[in-house]
Amino acid sequence: MANVLIRNIPEEVLDRFKNMAKSHKRSLQQELRVVLERTVDQSSPDIFQKASDLRRKLRKKAVRFVDSARLLREDRTR
């Protein structure tokens, strides 16, 4: 397995990673590894394809979505 050295990480970013690791009961290295793996797994083309598939499925259904802002305005005026 390869090693990577990252320099000049802002302290506040490192603190956030440490807190994440602590909340997940992992070491800092384990947490960083998990974050990196998840990031690589969620590549942009894959996300765009999933969004496109979801849009296609929603178009096939007879459900029409309305503007939620309009519904909120109507509700407030009651």
C-alpha positions in Angstrom: 0.0 0.0 0.0 1.3 3.5 -0.9 1.9 6.4 1.5 1.0 10.0 0.8 2.2 13.1 2.6 0.1 16.2 2.6 1.7 19.4 3.8 0.2 22.7 5.0 -3.2 21.5 6.0 -5.0 24.3 7.9 -5.4 23.6 11.6 -9.2 24.0 11.5 -9.5 21.4 8.7 -7.3 18.9 10.6 -9.3 19.5 13.8 -12.5 18.8 11.9 -11.0 15.5 10.5 -9.9 14.6 14.1 -13.5 15.2 15.4 -14.9 13.1 12.6 -12.5 10.3 13.4 -13.4 10.5 17.0 -17.1 10.4 16.4 -16.7 7.3 14.1 -14.3 5.7 16.6 -11.5 5.6 14.1 -8.0 6.8 14.0 -7.2 9.9 12.0 -5.5 7.8 9.3 -8.5 5.4 9.1 -10.9 8.4 8.8 -8.8 10.0 6.1 -8.6 6.7 4.2 -12.4 6.3 4.4 -13.0 9.9 3.2 -10.6 9.5 0.3 -12.2 6.1 -0.8 -15.7 7.6 -0.7 -14.6 10.6 -2.6 -13.1 8.5 -5.4 -16.1 6.2 -5.4 -18.4 9.1 -6.0 -16.8 10.3 -9.3 -18.7 13.1 -11.1 -19.6 11.0 -14.2 -21.2 8.4 -12.0 -23.2 11.0 -10.1 -24.4 12.7 -13.3 -25.5 9.3 -14.7 -27.4 8.6 -11.5 -29.1 12.0 -11.7 -30.0 11.5 -15.4 -31.5 8.1 -14.6 -33.5 9.5 -11.8 -34.8 12.3 -14.0 -35.8 9.8 -16.6 -37.7 7.7 -14.1 -39.6 10.7 -12.7 -40.6 11.8 -16.2 -42.2 8.4 -16.8 -44.5 8.9 -13.8 -47.7 10.9 -14.0 -46.7 12.9 -11.0 -46.3 16.7 -11.6 -44.2 18.7 -9.1 -45.2 22.2 -8.3 -43.2 25.1 -7.2 -42.8 24.8 -3.4 -42.2 28.5 -2.9 -45.6 29.2 -4.3 -47.2 26.7 -1.9 -45.4 28.3 1.0 -46.6 31.8 0.0 -50.2 30.5 -0.3 -49.9 28.9 3.1 -48.6 32.1 4.7 -51.4 34.2 3.3 -54.1 32.0 5.0 
